């Protein structure tokens, strides 16, 4: 688990990126892989509710899957912005 400072820095960077023209995967607007993106969004929502039901201390596999889904959405946006995917 990362330290509090690493987590805080990561959240600050993502908050700043919110106000920049940063590409991201919108599950409905991106036509290519739409079914995959929507499916992953639903899985992420279900796992988020599992995490909440576990008082934000879910099993390690739930945390891992949520991290992988977040990395996919972030990485897919970067690739989309670079023009290599999701055209």
Long-range contacts (C-beta under 8 A, 24 or more apart in sequence): 22-77, 22-81, 23-77, 23-78, 23-80, 23-81, 24-73, 24-74, 24-76, 24-77, 24-80, 25-72, 25-73, 25-76, 25-77, 25-80, 25-86, 30-80, 30-86, 32-85, 32-86, 32-87, 33-86, 37-76, 40-69, 40-72, 40-73, 43-69, 44-69
